[in-house]
Amino acid sequence: MRFEEFAIGQVFVTGTRTLHEAEIINFASTWDKQSFHLDPVAAEQSIFGGLIASGFHTLLVAFDLIIETAIWTEISQGSPGIEDLRWLKPVRSGDTLRVRLEVADIRTSTSRPDRGYITWDHTITNQAGDVVMTYRSVLICARASS
């Protein structure tokens, strides 16, 4: 889509992705070496009562699901960051994730009229509809007109 086609309040929903034990352990072995992400037996004794995915793994799966929609890939010029990232519920092996994106704000750049900014609210849910993660991000976008 083009920048000019987005509207505040517009909602998009991604496809789904199921996380499996081997993927959770593989990610953690490189990026988040905590026992409750790496070792199913040790994770049983943790406060989580079993193996859980790293929050960063969950974030990257969500990002990949968004990229797969190709909603804004043609106009993306990066992002200045993420705000209010919250991991609300553990993601476990067998959980299937989906992302709901809502356009929270749209503005054109005052200093660079060839670009604009879209603020997105992200809600990531599992197969039961439980919210497992939320965050807000801003996307810098190329504009078709100035």
Stockholm file with secondary structure:
# STOCKHOLM 1.0

chainA/1-146         MRFEEFAIGQVFVTGTRTLHEAEIINFASTWDKQSFHLDPVAAEQSIFGGLIASGFHTLLVAFDLIIETAIWTEISQGSPGIEDLRWLKPVRSGDTLRVRLEVADIRTSTSRPDRGYITWDHTITNQAGDVVMTYRSVLICARASS
#=GR chainA/1-146 SS CCGGGCCTTCEEEEEEEECCHHHHHHHHHHHCCCHHHHCHHHHHTSTTSSCCCCHHHHHHHHHHHHHHHTSSTTTBCCCSEEEEEEECSCCCTTCEEEEEEEEEEEEECSSCTTEEEEEEEEEEECTTCCEEEEEEEEEEEECSCC
#=GC SS_cons         CCGGGCCTTCEEEEEEEECCHHHHHHHHHHHCCCHHHHCHHHHHTSTTSSCCCCHHHHHHHHHHHHHHHTSSTTTBCCCSEEEEEEECSCCCTTCEEEEEEEEEEEEECSSCTTEEEEEEEEEEECTTCCEEEEEEEEEEEECSCC
//
